């Protein structure tokens, strides 16, 4: 797909979400990972984790977090 001249691809994978995102980014040698995030309480983060928080420290390329409202 193309939006505003930017190539985008949607895929569906199974497994550890953060690991799959990072692996796919590496396989495709993407320039930027764009991931959605939402405001969560500390308890919510502790209980449910956060894909965004898991991707950020291990990414070897830029990551843009877009706030989901």
C-alpha positions as CSV (number, residue, x, y, z in Angstrom):
1,X,0.0,0.0,0.0
2,X,1.1,3.6,-0.5
3,X,-0.1,6.5,1.6
4,X,1.4,9.9,1.0
5,X,4.3,8.3,-0.9
6,X,5.3,6.0,1.9
7,X,5.3,2.2,1.3
8,X,3.4,0.3,4.0
9,X,2.8,-3.4,4.5
10,X,0.4,-5.1,6.9
11,X,1.2,-8.7,8.0
12,X,-0.2,-11.2,10.5
13,X,2.1,-13.3,12.6
14,X,1.8,-15.6,15.6
15,X,4.1,-15.8,18.7
16,X,5.7,-13.3,20.9
17,X,4.5,-10.0,19.5
18,X,7.5,-7.9,20.3
19,X,9.9,-10.5,19.0
20,X,7.9,-11.0,15.8
21,X,7.8,-7.2,15.1
22,X,11.6,-7.0,15.6
23,X,12.3,-10.1,13.5
24,X,10.0,-8.8,10.6
25,X,11.7,-5.4,10.7
26,X,15.1,-7.0,10.4
27,X,14.0,-9.4,7.7
28,X,12.5,-6.5,5.6
29,X,15.3,-4.1,6.6
30,X,12.7,-1.4,7.3
31,X,13.8,2.2,8.0
32,X,11.3,2.8,10.7
33,X,9.1,0.8,13.0
34,X,5.8,2.5,13.8
35,X,3.9,1.2,16.7
36,X,0.8,2.3,18.6
37,X,0.7,2.9,22.3
38,X,-1.8,4.0,24.8
39,X,-1.6,5.4,28.3
40,X,-1.7,2.8,30.9
41,X,-1.4,2.7,34.7
42,X,1.7,1.3,36.3
43,X,-0.5,-1.6,37.6
44,X,-1.8,-2.2,34.1
45,X,1.8,-2.3,32.7
46,X,2.9,-4.7,35.3
47,X,0.0,-7.1,34.9
48,X,-0.3,-7.0,31.1
49,X,3.1,-5.9,29.9
50,X,3.4,-3.7,26.9
51,X,4.5,-4.6,23.4
52,X,5.7,-1.0,22.9
53,X,7.8,-1.2,26.0
54,X,9.2,-4.6,24.9
55,X,10.1,-3.3,21.4
56,X,11.8,-0.1,22.3
57,X,14.9,-1.3,24.2
58,X,15.7,-4.1,21.7
59,X,15.1,-2.2,18.4
60,X,18.2,-1.7,16.2
61,X,16.4,0.9,14.2
62,X,14.2,4.0,14.9
63,X,10.8,3.4,16.5
64,X,8.0,5.9,16.3
65,X,5.3,5.5,18.9
66,X,1.9,6.9,17.9
67,X,-0.6,7.5,20.7
68,X,-3.8,5.6,20.4
69,X,-6.8,7.4,22.0
